[in-house]
Amino acid sequence: MKAWIDRDGCISCGLCESTCPEVFRMADDGLAEVYVDEIPEDSEEMAYEAAEGCPVSVIHIENE
C-alpha cells in the first residue's frame, strides 16, 4: 500500500503529520510529504484517517 500527496494543493495544515507521523511529515518547503515507500501495515488505518481528514483532499492511498 502506498500513499502520495498532490503537493500543488497542499495548504500546509499539518493534519496528516499529526495523524500519521509514520508516513507523513512536513518538508523543508513547508508542504506535506510522504517519506516512506510503503505504508507500514500497523499504520494503514491511521494513513487512511489522515487521507479522509485532509481538508483539501490531496492525500491518496493506493493498494498495489
C-alpha positions in Angstrom: 0.0 0.0 0.0 1.4 3.4 -1.0 0.4 7.0 -0.3 1.0 10.1 -2.3 0.2 13.7 -2.0 -0.8 16.2 -4.7 1.5 18.8 -3.2 0.2 21.6 -5.5 -3.0 21.6 -3.5 -1.4 21.2 0.0 -2.3 24.0 2.4 0.4 23.1 5.0 -2.1 22.5 7.8 -0.1 19.6 9.3 -3.1 17.4 10.0 -1.6 14.4 8.1 1.6 14.6 10.0 -0.1 14.8 13.4 -2.5 12.0 12.5 0.1 9.6 11.0 3.7 10.7 11.5 4.9 7.2 10.5 4.0 8.1 6.9 3.7 11.9 6.6 5.9 14.8 7.5 6.3 18.5 6.7 9.1 19.0 4.2 11.6 21.9 4.3 9.4 23.8 1.8 6.5 23.8 4.3 4.4 21.3 2.4 3.4 17.8 3.5 5.2 14.8 2.0 5.1 11.1 2.2 8.5 9.8 3.4 8.1 6.0 3.2 7.9 3.8 0.1 5.3 1.5 1.6 2.8 2.3 4.4 3.7 0.1 7.3 1.0 -2.4 8.0 0.4 -1.2 11.5 0.0 2.4 10.2 -2.5 1.7 7.4 -5.6 2.7 9.4 -4.0 6.0 10.6 -2.9 6.8 7.0 -6.5 6.3 5.8 -7.7 8.6 8.6 -5.2 11.2 7.5 -6.4 11.0 3.9 -10.0 11.2 4.9 -9.3 14.1 7.3 -7.3 16.2 4.8 -9.3 19.4 4.4 -8.3 19.8 0.7 -8.4 16.1 -0.2 -4.9 15.9 -1.7 -3.8 12.7 0.1 -4.2 9.5 -2.0 -3.7 5.9 -0.9 -3.4 3.1 -3.4 -3.4 -0.7 -3.0 -0.8 -2.2 -5.2 
